[in-house]
Amino acid sequence: MNKQLEIRHIVILVPPNSTLLTTAGPLDVFTKAIDEFDLVQNKVDFRYVTHVVSMGPDKLINTSSGLPILSERCYTEIDYSIDTLIITGLARHLDQSLKNKMLEWLKEQSKVIRRICSVCSGAFILAEVGLLDGKKATAHWSKNEELAQMYPLVDVQIARIFIKDGNVYTSAGITSGMDLALALLEEDMGQAFALHVARWLVLYLKRPGNQSQFSTFLDCQSIGNPIIRKVCEWILEHLREELTVEKLAEYVAMSPRNFARVFVRELRVTPAKYINKLRVENACQHLIETQLSLDEIASYCGLKNAENLRRQFINVLEVTPAQYRKSFQSALINME
């Protein structure tokens, strides 16, 4: 006799003109989980049912790419208990009266929904309802400054992939919705199953939420100042050395004071913090791609020793080097 399984309704709430992939990405993760349910049916007492619903009155939702989405219904027609709600964009294209009704509905639903999530600019909707007040949150890197300015009670975390604070989850732009969905899947069904789904979707790595949306060095490459770009390239090649403001200034024939001022103006971070982030990112690659000891990696990246490496990882990524290596290398093993 088959056991009765609880139904967990996963609802993706899509506003008009949302980005297609912010909806399709999470949906495909949960759809694949449903397809592969046989692997975990003896370990869980629930099953997923997915829904794509419209934030507006029309079932047909226009997307920013021009390819429309046919939703199953408007959110006002939902007649079941929502387990996980994922909001995939801004409500700026809704009439104000319709938007106000949706915000009021969301406020009421937040009292009973197990998990409330946003992808990309969906964080603005959660913030407007007050669901992010006093919480850590993130959005697309291009929107985080605006989010912080508009909602000062939100602790905006720049450049994070996704963040969980209580039962509220926010994620960065576009593809990070898939990272978030995999994290939700891991909470419910375990790491092995989440990695299995990631493999089927040809996601090379299941990225943890504290990974940066973009690398420090790539961020530097967009800088227009050729002197600062030149020194950043030089830093990357000399991470093992003792790098002081004086040494960097000498390399580009500037005074230390003027160099530090120009560097901060261009990158919005001090040379010391920039170098530290580069060293941590470099260490990340060695943790994934090599079997070097922590002391060896620390020395190679200019972080001196394993203890300092550990301290910097906790400060920048909020995980230890050992945890980082275990997470990524277990993903790689399962992908092979």
VENVEN-V115920 format. One line per field, one symbol per residue. phi: phi as a letter, one per 40 degrees, with the letter a starting at -180 (. if undefined). Layout:
phi->???
This chain:
phi->.cccbccbccbbcbcdgccdcccccdccccccccccddcbccbbbaacbbabbccbccccbcbccgccbcccacdcccbbcccbbbbbicbcccddcccccccccccccccbccbbbbbfcdcccccccgcbdgbcaaaddcbcccdcccbcccccbcgccabbbgbbbbbccfccccccccccccdcbgcccccccdcccfcdbccccccccaccccccccccccccccccccddcbccccbbdccccccbfbcdccccccccccbfacdccccccccccccdcccccbbccccccdcccgcgacccdcccccccbgbcdcccccccccccdccc
